[in-house]
Amino acid sequence: MTAPGPIANRVQRILRGEDPQLIARMSSGWAILANQQPNAINGCCMLLPDPVVSSVNDLSPEGRAAFMTDFVLLGDAVLAATGAERINYLILCNQVPELHGHAIPRFGTEDPDKRKLGPFEAYDFPKARKADAYGQDADLLARLKMALARVC
């Protein structure tokens, strides 16, 4: 049996009540504030499915519809909470082969050359500031929770 990956481990922490970056339970899974927050695009969020699967293709037709609907609703909340100009929606699952969606805000204040790139090409996520749900990101997290409650 394969050991659980980072997404499955994160969902387990959420279920134990141990994830301060939790935004909300959604019909398909969990909306969270992402661990990495590049300063220029602060407000990066993720949708994690529950149960965890390898790919969106592993979901039933109903599960796919629920995940994609929740993903866009999360994007609506990120737009409202951050004042972003648009959201980049990414489902890659290349480095972490468990389904997870990134809802990444993009702002008019970004460097124009970086705005033309995908967020993972434009910004060094591994070196980005870590989210701080109890400090610097507490207000953002509260705004995300309120915004998601309004759109759901």
C-alpha positions, 0 to 999 in steps of 0.5 A: 500500500502506498503511503498517503501523500501531502494532500491526504495528510493535509486532509487528515490534519483538517479532519483532526481540527489541526489546520489553522488555514482552513477556510471552509468545508465545501461540498467536494472537499476543503477550501484552504489558504495555501502554505506559500504566499508570494507577496505580489499575489497574496491570497493564494488558496487551494481546494482539496477533495475529500476523499482524496483521489489522484486526478479529477478523472478519478471522480464520478461525473457528479464529483467532477461537477461538484469539484469544479463548481466549488473551485470556481466558488472559491475563486469568487471568494478570493476575488472578493476578499483580495480585490484581485483583477482575476483568478488563475485556476490550476489543477496540475498534480504533477509534483504532488500526484493527488488532486488539488486545485490552486485558485491564485489571485492576479493583480493589476499591480504585478510586474507587467512581465510577470503578469504574462506568465503563469504564477508558478513560472513568475514567482518562486513559490518554494521561497515565498512567505509562509502563510500565517493564519494567526498573524499576518494572514489572520485578516485575509483568512477572515475575509476569505471565510466571509466571502466564501460564506456569501457565495456558497 
